[in-house]
Amino acid sequence: KLVVQTVAAVHRKRRAAMAVGKNKRLTKGGKKGGKKKMGDPFLKKEWYDIKAPSMFGVRQCGKTLVSRTQGTKIATEELKGRVLEVNLADLNNDEDQASKKIRLCIEEVQGRNCLTDFHGMTLTRDKICSLIKKWHTLIEANVDVKTTDNYVVRMFAIGFTKKMPDQVASSCYAQTAQIRKIRKKMTDIMTAEAGKVQLRELVKKLIPESIGKEIEKQTQGIFPLKDCLIRKVKILKKPKFDITKLMELHGDGGDDAGVDMLRPENDEAVNTLTADVQAAAEDE
């Protein structure tokens, strides 16, 4: 029995020695290097200005953060493709347009300015909830359209049936056949309005809701509608990136306009090259 106990004790000592030998941390006491000190992450970041396209009133619409360029992670490349959501009321300085949210995508970075392009539009949730009521039929339609500058856009329309002026009944439901006709009319109007223009012209139509008014007007013969709106717009496909087109979109220069001349230019002043050409012609 004594021999067995001594053998077991030897084995235990060997196992303990092996454990210490294999696990380096046991001998050195604690983790290697200890806890790493964490600095403030915001010290490694930079602010960039966001420039909205020229179809909106306010061009400087906000700022965005990005980590500084470090190794292969370049700050400007990290910014490209970022999608920002801005309220239309802020973009146009008009509180009446607060029910629309515009999505902008950063396409190019120049200096500390991020040049954006239109990326989508949605109605705010509270606006849609305020439109939906009992005793009416809700009609929705959606369609994929290709603009003249090769953007594929998916548009969603919404509309509600309207009571007649002298109606006594509390409800005004449309029949299924009428709903199908109205939906067909909606898709036709959206295709016609968006398929014949460039994306920037389409955005200008979406802001005053001219497509919704056209749907209301053309569906009066089927069933009178009210609150016809473009509920959502998505960009499904973009053409190949073209910097010249983007610069056209941001074309008015913004804050980079030159200073006005203090005195008018003399009418007789001409370019030196033109003067030389004229002088040579007179000599001949």
DRENPA-3360 file (N, C-alpha, C; in nm, 2 decimals, always signed):
BEGIN
1 = KLVVQTVA = +0.08/-0.12/+0.00/+0.00/+0.00/+0.00/+0.09/+0.12/+0.00 ~ +0.19/+0.12/+0.08/+0.28/+0.24/+0.09/+0.35/+0.26/-0.05 ~ +0.39/+0.15/-0.11/+0.45/+0.16/-0.25/+0.36/+0.22/-0.35 ~ +0.23/+0.18/-0.35/+0.13/+0.24/-0.44/+0.11/+0.38/-0.42 ~ +0.11/+0.43/-0.29/+0.09/+0.57/-0.26/+0.21/+0.65/-0.31 ~ +0.33/+0.60/-0.29/+0.45/+0.68/-0.34/+0.45/+0.69/-0.49 ~ +0.41/+0.58/-0.56/+0.41/+0.59/-0.71/+0.31/+0.69/-0.75 ~ +0.19/+0.70/-0.69/+0.08/+0.79/-0.72/+0.14/+0.94/-0.70;
9 = AVHRKRRA = +0.21/+0.96/-0.59/+0.26/+1.09/-0.56/+0.36/+1.13/-0.66 ~ +0.45/+1.04/-0.71/+0.55/+1.07/-0.81/+0.48/+1.11/-0.94 ~ +0.37/+1.04/-0.98/+0.30/+1.07/-1.10/+0.24/+1.21/-1.09 ~ +0.18/+1.24/-0.97/+0.12/+1.38/-0.95/+0.22/+1.49/-0.97 ~ +0.35/+1.46/-0.91/+0.45/+1.56/-0.93/+0.49/+1.58/-1.07 ~ +0.50/+1.47/-1.15/+0.54/+1.47/-1.29/+0.44/+1.55/-1.37 ~ +0.30/+1.53/-1.34/+0.20/+1.60/-1.41/+0.20/+1.75/-1.39 ~ +0.23/+1.79/-1.26/+0.24/+1.93/-1.23/+0.36/+1.99/-1.30;
17 = AMAVGKNK = +0.47/+1.92/-1.30/+0.59/+1.97/-1.37/+0.56/+1.99/-1.52 ~ +0.49/+1.89/-1.58/+0.46/+1.90/-1.72/+0.37/+2.02/-1.75 ~ +0.27/+2.04/-1.66/+0.17/+2.15/-1.68/+0.24/+2.28/-1.68 ~ +0.34/+2.30/-1.58/+0.41/+2.42/-1.57/+0.50/+2.44/-1.69 ~ +0.56/+2.33/-1.74/+0.65/+2.34/-1.85/+0.59/+2.38/-1.98 ~ +0.46/+2.32/-2.00/+0.39/+2.34/-2.13/+0.33/+2.48/-2.13 ~ +0.26/+2.52/-2.02/+0.18/+2.65/-2.02/+0.28/+2.76/-1.97 ~ +0.33/+2.83/-2.06/+0.43/+2.94/-2.03/+0.38/+3.04/-1.94;
25 = RLTKGGKK = +0.25/+3.07/-1.94/+0.19/+3.18/-1.86/+0.19/+3.14/-1.71 ~ +0.19/+3.01/-1.68/+0.19/+2.98/-1.54/+0.32/+3.02/-1.47 ~ +0.43/+3.00/-1.54/+0.56/+3.03/-1.49/+0.59/+3.18/-1.48 ~ +0.54/+3.26/-1.58/+0.57/+3.40/-1.59/+0.47/+3.49/-1.50 ~ +0.36/+3.43/-1.46/+0.27/+3.50/-1.37/+0.18/+3.60/-1.45 ~ +0.06/+3.56/-1.49/-0.03/+3.65/-1.55/-0.01/+3.66/-1.70 ~ -0.10/+3.74/-1.77/-0.09/+3.75/-1.91/+0.03/+3.83/-1.96 ~ +0.07/+3.80/-2.08/+0.19/+3.86/-2.14/+0.15/+4.01/-2.17;
33 = GGKKKMGD = +0.23/+4.10/-2.12/+0.21/+4.24/-2.15/+0.10/+4.31/-2.07 ~ +0.01/+4.23/-2.00/-0.10/+4.29/-1.92/-0.20/+4.35/-2.02 ~ -0.29/+4.43/-1.96/-0.40/+4.49/-2.04/-0.35/+4.60/-2.12 ~ -0.40/+4.60/-2.25/-0.36/+4.71/-2.34/-0.44/+4.83/-2.31 ~ -0.37/+4.95/-2.31/-0.43/+5.07/-2.28/-0.51/+5.12/-2.40 ~ -0.64/+5.15/-2.38/-0.73/+5.20/-2.49/-0.73/+5.35/-2.48 ~ -0.69/+5.42/-2.59/-0.70/+5.56/-2.60/-0.84/+5.60/-2.65 ~ -0.87/+5.73/-2.66/-1.00/+5.78/-2.72/-1.00/+5.75/-2.87;
41 = PFLKKEWY = -1.10/+5.67/-2.92/-1.10/+5.64/-3.06/-1.13/+5.76/-3.15 ~ -1.19/+5.87/-3.09/-1.23/+5.99/-3.17/-1.11/+6.07/-3.20 ~ -0.99/+6.05/-3.13/-0.87/+6.12/-3.17/-0.81/+6.07/-3.30 ~ -0.85/+5.95/-3.35/-0.80/+5.90/-3.47/-0.90/+5.93/-3.59 ~ -1.00/+6.01/-3.57/-1.10/+6.03/-3.67/-1.09/+6.18/-3.73 ~ -1.15/+6.19/-3.85/-1.15/+6.32/-3.92/-1.30/+6.35/-3.96 ~ -1.33/+6.48/-3.96/-1.46/+6.53/-4.01/-1.46/+6.57/-4.15 ~ -1.56/+6.52/-4.23/-1.57/+6.56/-4.37/-1.71/+6.63/-4.39;
49 = DIKAPSMF = -1.72/+6.73/-4.48/-1.84/+6.80/-4.51/-1.92/+6.72/-4.62 ~ -2.05/+6.72/-4.61/-2.13/+6.65/-4.71/-2.20/+6.76/-4.80 ~ -2.18/+6.74/-4.93/-2.24/+6.84/-5.03/-2.35/+6.77/-5.10 ~ -2.47/+6.83/-5.09/-2.59/+6.77/-5.16/-2.59/+6.82/-5.31 ~ -2.65/+6.74/-5.40/-2.66/+6.78/-5.54/-2.73/+6.92/-5.56 ~ -2.71/+6.98/-5.67/-2.76/+7.11/-5.70/-2.91/+7.13/-5.70 ~ -2.99/+7.01/-5.71/-3.14/+7.02/-5.72/-3.20/+7.05/-5.58 ~ -3.12/+7.05/-5.48/-3.16/+7.09/-5.34/-3.11/+7.23/-5.30;
57 = GVRQCGKT = -3.19/+7.30/-5.22/-3.16/+7.43/-5.18/-3.04/+7.45/-5.10 ~ -3.03/+7.36/-4.99/-2.91/+7.37/-4.90/-2.81/+7.27/-4.95 ~ -2.69/+7.32/-4.99/-2.59/+7.24/-5.04/-2.50/+7.17/-4.93 ~ -2.47/+7.24/-4.83/-2.39/+7.19/-4.72/-2.49/+7.13/-4.62 ~ -2.51/+7.00/-4.62/-2.62/+6.94/-4.54/-2.58/+6.86/-4.42 ~ -2.45/+6.86/-4.39/-2.40/+6.79/-4.27/-2.26/+6.75/-4.27 ~ -2.22/+6.67/-4.17/-2.08/+6.63/-4.16/-2.08/+6.48/-4.13 ~ -1.97/+6.41/-4.17/-1.95/+6.27/-4.14/-1.81/+6.24/-4.09;
65 = LVSRTQGT = -1.80/+6.14/-4.00/-1.67/+6.10/-3.94/-1.61/+5.98/-4.02 ~ -1.48/+5.98/-4.02/-1.41/+5.86/-4.07/-1.27/+5.85/-4.01 ~ -1.22/+5.73/-3.99/-1.09/+5.71/-3.93/-0.98/+5.76/-4.03 ~ -0.87/+5.81/-3.97/-0.77/+5.87/-4.06/-0.70/+5.76/-4.14 ~ -0.64/+5.80/-4.25/-0.57/+5.70/-4.33/-0.46/+5.63/-4.25 ~ -0.46/+5.50/-4.26/-0.36/+5.42/-4.18/-0.33/+5.30/-4.26 ~ -0.21/+5.29/-4.31/-0.16/+5.17/-4.39/-0.25/+5.16/-4.52 ~ -0.31/+5.04/-4.54/-0.39/+5.02/-4.66/-0.53/+5.08/-4.65;
73 = KIATEELK = -0.57/+5.12/-4.53/-0.71/+5.17/-4.51/-0.70/+5.32/-4.54 ~ -0.75/+5.36/-4.66/-0.75/+5.50/-4.70/-0.88/+5.56/-4.67 ~ -0.88/+5.68/-4.60/-1.00/+5.74/-4.55/-1.10/+5.77/-4.66 ~ -1.05/+5.82/-4.78/-1.15/+5.86/-4.89/-1.22/+5.73/-4.94 ~ -1.14/+5.62/-4.95/-1.21/+5.50/-5.00/-1.31/+5.44/-4.90 ~ -1.28/+5.46/-4.77/-1.38/+5.42/-4.67/-1.51/+5.50/-4.68 ~ -1.50/+5.63/-4.72/-1.62/+5.71/-4.73/-1.71/+5.68/-4.85 ~ -1.64/+5.64/-4.96/-1.72/+5.62/-5.09/-1.82/+5.51/-5.07;
81 = GRVLEVNL = -1.94/+5.53/-5.11/-2.05/+5.43/-5.10/-2.13/+5.44/-4.97 ~ -2.09/+5.54/-4.88/-2.17/+5.56/-4.76/-2.30/+5.62/-4.80 ~ -2.41/+5.57/-4.74/-2.55/+5.62/-4.76/-2.59/+5.70/-4.64 ~ -2.64/+5.82/-4.67/-2.68/+5.92/-4.57/-2.83/+5.95/-4.59 ~ -2.90/+5.96/-4.48/-3.05/+5.99/-4.48/-3.07/+6.13/-4.43 ~ -3.13/+6.22/-4.51/-3.15/+6.36/-4.47/-3.30/+6.39/-4.50 ~ -3.36/+6.47/-4.40/-3.49/+6.51/-4.42/-3.50/+6.62/-4.53 ~ -3.60/+6.61/-4.62/-3.62/+6.71/-4.73/-3.64/+6.85/-4.68;
89 = ADLNNDED = -3.70/+6.87/-4.56/-3.72/+7.00/-4.50/-3.59/+7.07/-4.47 ~ -3.49/+6.99/-4.43/-3.35/+7.05/-4.40/-3.28/+7.08/-4.53 ~ -3.31/+7.00/-4.64/-3.24/+7.02/-4.77/-3.29/+7.14/-4.84 ~ -3.42/+7.17/-4.82/-3.48/+7.28/-4.89/-3.53/+7.40/-4.80 ~ -3.50/+7.39/-4.67/-3.54/+7.50/-4.58/-3.69/+7.52/-4.59 ~ -3.77/+7.41/-4.59/-3.91/+7.42/-4.60/-3.98/+7.32/-4.51 ~ -4.04/+7.36/-4.40/-4.10/+7.27/-4.31/-4.22/+7.19/-4.36 ~ -4.28/+7.24/-4.47/-4.39/+7.17/-4.53/-4.35/+7.04/-4.60;
97 = QASKKIRL = -4.22/+7.03/-4.62/-4.17/+6.91/-4.69/-4.11/+6.81/-4.59 ~ -4.15/+6.82/-4.46/-4.08/+6.74/-4.36/-4.13/+6.59/-4.36 ~ -4.23/+6.56/-4.45/-4.28/+6.42/-4.45/-4.19/+6.33/-4.55 ~ -4.09/+6.39/-4.61/-4.01/+6.31/-4.70/-3.86/+6.30/-4.65 ~ -3.81/+6.18/-4.66/-3.67/+6.16/-4.63/-3.59/+6.12/-4.76 ~ -3.48/+6.19/-4.78/-3.40/+6.17/-4.90/-3.27/+6.09/-4.86 ~ -3.24/+5.99/-4.94/-3.11/+5.91/-4.92/-3.01/+5.96/-5.02 ~ -2.89/+5.99/-4.97/-2.78/+6.04/-5.06/-2.66/+5.94/-5.04;
105 = CIEEVQGR = -2.60/+5.91/-5.15/-2.48/+5.82/-5.15/-2.36/+5.90/-5.19 ~ -2.25/+5.88/-5.11/-2.12/+5.95/-5.14/-2.05/+5.88/-5.25 ~ -2.03/+5.96/-5.36/-1.97/+5.90/-5.49/-1.83/+5.94/-5.50 ~ -1.79/+6.06/-5.45/-1.65/+6.11/-5.47/-1.61/+6.20/-5.36 ~ -1.48/+6.20/-5.32/-1.43/+6.29/-5.22/-1.33/+6.38/-5.27 ~ -1.35/+6.51/-5.25/-1.25/+6.61/-5.30/-1.21/+6.70/-5.19 ~ -1.09/+6.68/-5.14/-1.04/+6.76/-5.03/-1.12/+6.71/-4.90 ~ -1.18/+6.80/-4.84/-1.27/+6.77/-4.72/-1.42/+6.76/-4.76;
113 = NCLTDFHG = -1.45/+6.76/-4.88/-1.59/+6.76/-4.93/-1.63/+6.63/-4.99 ~ -1.74/+6.57/-4.94/-1.80/+6.45/-5.00/-1.91/+6.49/-5.10 ~ -1.89/+6.45/-5.22/-1.99/+6.48/-5.33/-2.09/+6.37/-5.33 ~ -2.22/+6.40/-5.32/-2.32/+6.29/-5.31/-2.41/+6.29/-5.43 ~ -2.48/+6.18/-5.45/-2.58/+6.17/-5.55/-2.71/+6.11/-5.49 ~ -2.82/+6.13/-5.56/-2.95/+6.08/-5.51/-2.95/+5.93/-5.50 ~ -3.00/+5.87/-5.39/-2.99/+5.73/-5.38/-3.13/+5.67/-5.34 ~ -3.23/+5.75/-5.31/-3.36/+5.70/-5.28/-3.44/+5.80/-5.20;
121 = MTLTRDKI = -3.57/+5.77/-5.18/-3.66/+5.86/-5.11/-3.77/+5.77/-5.04 ~ -3.81/+5.81/-4.92/-3.92/+5.74/-4.85/-4.00/+5.85/-4.78 ~ -4.13/+5.81/-4.76/-4.22/+5.89/-4.67/-4.19/+5.86/-4.53 ~ -4.21/+5.95/-4.44/-4.19/+5.92/-4.30/-4.30/+5.83/-4.25 ~ -4.28/+5.76/-4.14/-4.38/+5.66/-4.09/-4.50/+5.74/-4.04 ~ -4.48/+5.85/-3.98/-4.60/+5.92/-3.92/-4.69/+5.97/-4.03 ~ -4.63/+6.01/-4.15/-4.71/+6.06/-4.26/-4.80/+5.95/-4.31 ~ -4.74/+5.83/-4.34/-4.82/+5.71/-4.39/-4.93/+5.67/-4.29;
129 = CSLIKKWH = -4.89/+5.67/-4.16/-4.99/+5.63/-4.06/-5.11/+5.73/-4.05 ~ -5.08/+5.86/-4.08/-5.18/+5.96/-4.07/-5.28/+5.95/-4.19 ~ -5.23/+5.89/-4.30/-5.32/+5.87/-4.42/-5.42/+5.76/-4.41 ~ -5.37/+5.65/-4.35/-5.45/+5.52/-4.34/-5.57/+5.54/-4.25 ~ -5.69/+5.52/-4.30/-5.82/+5.53/-4.22/-5.91/+5.42/-4.25 ~ -6.01/+5.40/-4.16/-6.12/+5.30/-4.19/-6.21/+5.35/-4.30 ~ -6.29/+5.26/-4.35/-6.39/+5.28/-4.45/-6.34/+5.33/-4.59 ~ -6.21/+5.32/-4.61/-6.15/+5.35/-4.74/-6.08/+5.23/-4.80;
137 = TLIEANVD = -6.06/+5.23/-4.93/-5.97/+5.12/-4.99/-5.84/+5.18/-5.01 ~ -5.73/+5.11/-4.97/-5.59/+5.15/-4.99/-5.54/+5.08/-5.12 ~ -5.49/+5.15/-5.21/-5.44/+5.09/-5.34/-5.29/+5.13/-5.35 ~ -5.21/+5.02/-5.37/-5.07/+5.04/-5.39/-5.03/+4.98/-5.52 ~ -4.92/+5.04/-5.58/-4.86/+4.98/-5.71/-4.71/+5.01/-5.71 ~ -4.64/+4.92/-5.77/-4.49/+4.95/-5.78/-4.44/+4.91/-5.92 ~ -4.34/+4.97/-5.97/-4.29/+4.95/-6.11/-4.14/+4.98/-6.11 ~ -4.07/+4.90/-6.19/-3.92/+4.93/-6.22/-3.91/+5.00/-6.35;
145 = VKTTDNYV = -3.84/+5.12/-6.35/-3.83/+5.20/-6.46/-3.68/+5.23/-6.49 ~ -3.65/+5.24/-6.62/-3.51/+5.28/-6.65/-3.51/+5.43/-6.70 ~ -3.44/+5.51/-6.64/-3.43/+5.66/-6.68/-3.34/+5.67/-6.81 ~ -3.34/+5.79/-6.87/-3.27/+5.81/-6.99/-3.11/+5.80/-6.96 ~ -3.07/+5.83/-6.84/-2.93/+5.82/-6.81/-2.89/+5.68/-6.74 ~ -2.97/+5.58/-6.77/-2.95/+5.44/-6.74/-2.95/+5.41/-6.59 ~ -3.03/+5.48/-6.51/-3.05/+5.44/-6.37/-3.18/+5.35/-6.37 ~ -3.17/+5.24/-6.30/-3.29/+5.16/-6.29/-3.35/+5.19/-6.15;
153 = VRMFAIGF = -3.48/+5.24/-6.15/-3.54/+5.29/-6.03/-3.67/+5.21/-6.01 ~ -3.69/+5.17/-5.88/-3.82/+5.11/-5.84/-3.90/+5.21/-5.77 ~ -4.02/+5.24/-5.82/-4.11/+5.34/-5.76/-4.24/+5.27/-5.70 ~ -4.27/+5.32/-5.58/-4.39/+5.26/-5.51/-4.49/+5.38/-5.50 ~ -4.62/+5.36/-5.54/-4.72/+5.46/-5.53/-4.83/+5.41/-5.43 ~ -4.90/+5.50/-5.37/-5.00/+5.47/-5.28/-5.12/+5.57/-5.30 ~ -5.24/+5.52/-5.29/-5.36/+5.61/-5.31/-5.48/+5.56/-5.22 ~ -5.57/+5.64/-5.20/-5.69/+5.61/-5.12/-5.82/+5.65/-5.19;
161 = TKKMPDQV = -5.92/+5.57/-5.17/-6.05/+5.61/-5.23/-6.11/+5.73/-5.16 ~ -6.19/+5.81/-5.23/-6.24/+5.93/-5.17/-6.40/+5.93/-5.18 ~ -6.46/+5.98/-5.07/-6.61/+5.99/-5.07/-6.65/+6.10/-5.17 ~ -6.77/+6.08/-5.23/-6.83/+6.18/-5.31/-6.88/+6.29/-5.23 ~ -6.89/+6.41/-5.28/-6.93/+6.53/-5.20/-7.06/+6.52/-5.13 ~ -7.16/+6.45/-5.19/-7.30/+6.44/-5.13/-7.33/+6.30/-5.08 ~ -7.22/+6.22/-5.05/-7.24/+6.08/-5.01/-7.29/+6.07/-4.87 ~ -7.38/+5.98/-4.85/-7.44/+5.96/-4.72/-7.38/+5.84/-4.65;
169 = ASSCYAQT = -7.35/+5.73/-4.73/-7.29/+5.61/-4.67/-7.15/+5.64/-4.61 ~ -7.12/+5.57/-4.50/-6.99/+5.59/-4.43/-6.87/+5.54/-4.51 ~ -6.89/+5.43/-4.58/-6.78/+5.37/-4.65/-6.77/+5.41/-4.80 ~ -6.65/+5.40/-4.85/-6.63/+5.42/-5.00/-6.53/+5.32/-5.05 ~ -6.57/+5.19/-5.06/-6.48/+5.09/-5.11/-6.49/+5.07/-5.26 ~ -6.37/+5.05/-5.32/-6.37/+5.02/-5.46/-6.38/+4.87/-5.49 ~ -6.43/+4.84/-5.61/-6.44/+4.69/-5.64/-6.30/+4.64/-5.69 ~ -6.29/+4.51/-5.69/-6.16/+4.45/-5.73/-6.12/+4.49/-5.87;
177 = AQIRKIRK = -6.22/+4.49/-5.96/-6.19/+4.53/-6.10/-6.14/+4.67/-6.11 ~ -6.21/+4.76/-6.03/-6.17/+4.90/-6.03/-6.02/+4.92/-5.98 ~ -5.99/+4.84/-5.87/-5.86/+4.85/-5.81/-5.75/+4.81/-5.91 ~ -5.78/+4.70/-5.99/-5.69/+4.65/-6.09/-5.67/+4.76/-6.20 ~ -5.77/+4.82/-6.24/-5.76/+4.93/-6.34/-5.68/+5.05/-6.29 ~ -5.71/+5.09/-6.17/-5.63/+5.20/-6.11/-5.48/+5.16/-6.09 ~ -5.46/+5.04/-6.05/-5.32/+5.00/-6.03/-5.25/+5.00/-6.17 ~ -5.31/+4.96/-6.28/-5.26/+4.96/-6.41/-5.23/+5.10/-6.45;
185 = KMTDIMTA = -5.32/+5.19/-6.42/-5.31/+5.33/-6.46/-5.19/+5.39/-6.38 ~ -5.17/+5.36/-6.25/-5.06/+5.41/-6.17/-4.93/+5.37/-6.23 ~ -4.91/+5.24/-6.27/-4.79/+5.19/-6.32/-4.76/+5.25/-6.46 ~ -4.86/+5.27/-6.54/-4.84/+5.34/-6.67/-4.79/+5.48/-6.65 ~ -4.85/+5.56/-6.56/-4.81/+5.70/-6.54/-4.67/+5.71/-6.48 ~ -4.64/+5.62/-6.39/-4.50/+5.62/-6.33/-4.39/+5.59/-6.44 ~ -4.43/+5.49/-6.52/-4.33/+5.45/-6.63/-4.32/+5.57/-6.73 ~ -4.43/+5.63/-6.76/-4.42/+5.74/-6.86/-4.34/+5.86/-6.80;
193 = EAGKVQLR = -4.37/+5.89/-6.67/-4.31/+6.01/-6.61/-4.16/+5.99/-6.59 ~ -4.12/+5.87/-6.55/-3.98/+5.85/-6.51/-3.89/+5.80/-6.63 ~ -3.96/+5.73/-6.73/-3.88/+5.67/-6.84/-3.83/+5.77/-6.94 ~ -3.88/+5.89/-6.94/-3.85/+5.99/-7.05/-3.75/+6.10/-7.00 ~ -3.71/+6.09/-6.87/-3.63/+6.20/-6.81/-3.50/+6.14/-6.75 ~ -3.40/+6.23/-6.72/-3.29/+6.19/-6.64/-3.32/+6.18/-6.49 ~ -3.24/+6.12/-6.41/-3.26/+6.10/-6.27/-3.28/+6.23/-6.20 ~ -3.20/+6.34/-6.23/-3.22/+6.47/-6.16/-3.35/+6.53/-6.19;
201 = ELVKKLIP = -3.40/+6.51/-6.32/-3.54/+6.57/-6.35/-3.65/+6.49/-6.27 ~ -3.62/+6.36/-6.26/-3.72/+6.28/-6.18/-3.73/+6.32/-6.04 ~ -3.61/+6.36/-5.98/-3.61/+6.40/-5.84/-3.69/+6.53/-5.83 ~ -3.67/+6.62/-5.93/-3.75/+6.75/-5.93/-3.90/+6.73/-5.94 ~ -3.94/+6.62/-6.00/-4.08/+6.58/-6.01/-4.13/+6.53/-5.87 ~ -4.04/+6.45/-5.80/-4.08/+6.39/-5.68/-4.10/+6.49/-5.57 ~ -4.03/+6.60/-5.57/-4.03/+6.69/-5.45/-4.17/+6.76/-5.45 ~ -4.23/+6.81/-5.56/-4.36/+6.87/-5.54/-4.48/+6.77/-5.56;
209 = ESIGKEIE = -4.45/+6.65/-5.57/-4.55/+6.54/-5.59/-4.64/+6.56/-5.71 ~ -4.57/+6.59/-5.82/-4.65/+6.61/-5.95/-4.70/+6.48/-6.01 ~ -4.63/+6.37/-5.98/-4.67/+6.24/-6.03/-4.80/+6.19/-5.96 ~ -4.81/+6.22/-5.83/-4.93/+6.18/-5.75/-5.05/+6.26/-5.80 ~ -5.03/+6.39/-5.83/-5.14/+6.47/-5.88/-5.19/+6.42/-6.01 ~ -5.10/+6.38/-6.10/-5.13/+6.32/-6.23/-5.21/+6.19/-6.22 ~ -5.18/+6.11/-6.12/-5.25/+5.98/-6.10/-5.39/+6.02/-6.05 ~ -5.41/+6.11/-5.96/-5.54/+6.15/-5.91/-5.63/+6.20/-6.03;
217 = KQTQGIFP = -5.57/+6.28/-6.12/-5.64/+6.34/-6.23/-5.69/+6.23/-6.33 ~ -5.60/+6.13/-6.36/-5.63/+6.04/-6.46/-5.72/+5.92/-6.41 ~ -5.73/+5.90/-6.28/-5.81/+5.79/-6.23/-5.95/+5.84/-6.19 ~ -5.98/+5.96/-6.21/-6.12/+6.01/-6.17/-6.23/+5.94/-6.24 ~ -6.21/+5.89/-6.36/-6.31/+5.82/-6.44/-6.34/+5.68/-6.39 ~ -6.24/+5.62/-6.32/-6.25/+5.49/-6.26/-6.31/+5.49/-6.12 ~ -6.25/+5.56/-6.03/-6.29/+5.58/-5.90/-6.22/+5.70/-5.84 ~ -6.29/+5.80/-5.78/-6.21/+5.92/-5.73/-6.12/+5.88/-5.62;
225 = LKDCLIRK = -5.99/+5.93/-5.63/-5.89/+5.90/-5.53/-5.84/+6.03/-5.46 ~ -5.78/+6.01/-5.34/-5.72/+6.13/-5.27/-5.59/+6.08/-5.21 ~ -5.50/+6.17/-5.17/-5.37/+6.14/-5.11/-5.29/+6.04/-5.19 ~ -5.28/+6.06/-5.33/-5.20/+5.98/-5.41/-5.06/+6.03/-5.40 ~ -4.97/+5.95/-5.35/-4.83/+5.99/-5.33/-4.73/+5.88/-5.38 ~ -4.61/+5.92/-5.41/-4.50/+5.83/-5.44/-4.44/+5.80/-5.30 ~ -4.47/+5.67/-5.25/-4.44/+5.64/-5.11/-4.29/+5.61/-5.09 ~ -4.23/+5.55/-5.20/-4.09/+5.51/-5.18/-4.02/+5.51/-5.32;
233 = VKILKKPK = -3.89/+5.55/-5.33/-3.81/+5.53/-5.45/-3.68/+5.47/-5.42 ~ -3.65/+5.36/-5.49/-3.52/+5.29/-5.47/-3.44/+5.29/-5.59 ~ -3.31/+5.31/-5.58/-3.22/+5.30/-5.69/-3.17/+5.15/-5.69 ~ -3.21/+5.07/-5.80/-3.17/+4.93/-5.81/-3.04/+4.92/-5.88 ~ -3.01/+5.00/-5.98/-2.89/+4.98/-6.06/-2.84/+5.11/-6.11 ~ -2.71/+5.13/-6.10/-2.65/+5.26/-6.14/-2.57/+5.24/-6.26 ~ -2.55/+5.34/-6.35/-2.46/+5.32/-6.46/-2.31/+5.33/-6.41 ~ -2.22/+5.31/-6.50/-2.08/+5.32/-6.46/-2.05/+5.46/-6.42;
241 = FDITKLME = -1.97/+5.47/-6.31/-1.94/+5.60/-6.25/-1.87/+5.69/-6.34 ~ -1.93/+5.81/-6.36/-1.87/+5.92/-6.45/-1.85/+6.04/-6.37 ~ -1.73/+6.08/-6.35/-1.70/+6.20/-6.27/-1.75/+6.33/-6.33 ~ -1.75/+6.34/-6.46/-1.80/+6.46/-6.53/-1.94/+6.48/-6.50 ~ -2.02/+6.37/-6.50/-2.17/+6.39/-6.48/-2.19/+6.43/-6.33 ~ -2.11/+6.37/-6.24/-2.12/+6.41/-6.10/-2.09/+6.56/-6.08 ~ -1.99/+6.61/-6.15/-1.95/+6.75/-6.14/-2.05/+6.84/-6.20 ~ -2.12/+6.79/-6.30/-2.24/+6.87/-6.36/-2.35/+6.88/-6.25;
249 = LHGDGGDD = -2.37/+6.77/-6.18/-2.47/+6.77/-6.08/-2.44/+6.87/-5.96 ~ -2.31/+6.88/-5.94/-2.26/+6.98/-5.83/-2.21/+7.10/-5.90 ~ -2.26/+7.13/-6.02/-2.20/+7.23/-6.11/-2.19/+7.37/-6.08 ~ -2.28/+7.42/-5.99/-2.28/+7.57/-5.97/-2.17/+7.62/-5.88 ~ -2.08/+7.52/-5.84/-1.96/+7.56/-5.77/-1.97/+7.59/-5.62 ~ -2.09/+7.61/-5.58/-2.12/+7.63/-5.43/-2.05/+7.76/-5.38 ~ -1.96/+7.73/-5.28/-1.89/+7.84/-5.22/-1.76/+7.89/-5.30 ~ -1.73/+7.82/-5.41/-1.60/+7.85/-5.48/-1.62/+7.96/-5.59;
257 = AGVDMLRP = -1.73/+8.04/-5.58/-1.75/+8.14/-5.68/-1.65/+8.25/-5.67 ~ -1.60/+8.31/-5.78/-1.50/+8.41/-5.78/-1.55/+8.54/-5.73 ~ -1.46/+8.63/-5.69/-1.50/+8.77/-5.64/-1.54/+8.86/-5.76 ~ -1.64/+8.94/-5.75/-1.69/+9.03/-5.85/-1.58/+9.13/-5.88 ~ -1.57/+9.16/-6.01/-1.47/+9.26/-6.05/-1.51/+9.40/-6.00 ~ -1.41/+9.48/-5.96/-1.43/+9.61/-5.90/-1.47/+9.71/-6.00 ~ -1.41/+9.69/-6.12/-1.44/+9.79/-6.23/-1.47/+9.71/-6.36 ~ -1.56/+9.77/-6.44/-1.59/+9.69/-6.57/-1.47/+9.68/-6.66;
265 = ENDEAVNT = -1.47/+9.58/-6.74/-1.36/+9.55/-6.84/-1.38/+9.65/-6.95 ~ -1.27/+9.70/-7.00/-1.27/+9.79/-7.12/-1.31/+9.71/-7.24 ~ -1.40/+9.78/-7.32/-1.46/+9.71/-7.44/-1.35/+9.68/-7.54 ~ -1.24/+9.76/-7.55/-1.13/+9.74/-7.64/-1.03/+9.64/-7.60 ~ -1.04/+9.59/-7.48/-0.95/+9.49/-7.43/-0.97/+9.36/-7.50 ~ -0.86/+9.30/-7.55/-0.86/+9.17/-7.63/-0.75/+9.08/-7.58 ~ -0.77/+8.95/-7.60/-0.67/+8.85/-7.57/-0.55/+8.88/-7.65 ~ -0.43/+8.86/-7.59/-0.30/+8.88/-7.66/-0.29/+8.80/-7.79;
273 = LTADVQAA = -0.33/+8.68/-7.78/-0.33/+8.59/-7.90/-0.41/+8.65/-8.02 ~ -0.54/+8.69/-7.98/-0.63/+8.75/-8.07/-0.56/+8.88/-8.13 ~ -0.50/+8.96/-8.05/-0.44/+9.08/-8.10/-0.33/+9.05/-8.20 ~ -0.25/+8.95/-8.17/-0.14/+8.91/-8.26/-0.19/+8.86/-8.40 ~ -0.30/+8.79/-8.39/-0.36/+8.74/-8.51/-0.42/+8.85/-8.60 ~ -0.49/+8.95/-8.53/-0.54/+9.06/-8.60/-0.43/+9.15/-8.66 ~ -0.32/+9.16/-8.59/-0.21/+9.24/-8.64/-0.14/+9.18/-8.76 ~ -0.13/+9.05/-8.76/-0.08/+8.97/-8.87/-0.17/+8.98/-8.99;
281 = AEDE = -0.30/+8.98/-8.97/-0.39/+8.99/-9.08/-0.39/+9.13/-9.14 ~ -0.37/+9.24/-9.06/-0.36/+9.37/-9.11/-0.23/+9.39/-9.20 ~ -0.12/+9.33/-9.15/+0.01/+9.34/-9.22/+0.00/+9.28/-9.36 ~ -0.08/+9.16/-9.37/-0.09/+9.10/-9.50/-0.18/+9.19/-9.59;
% end
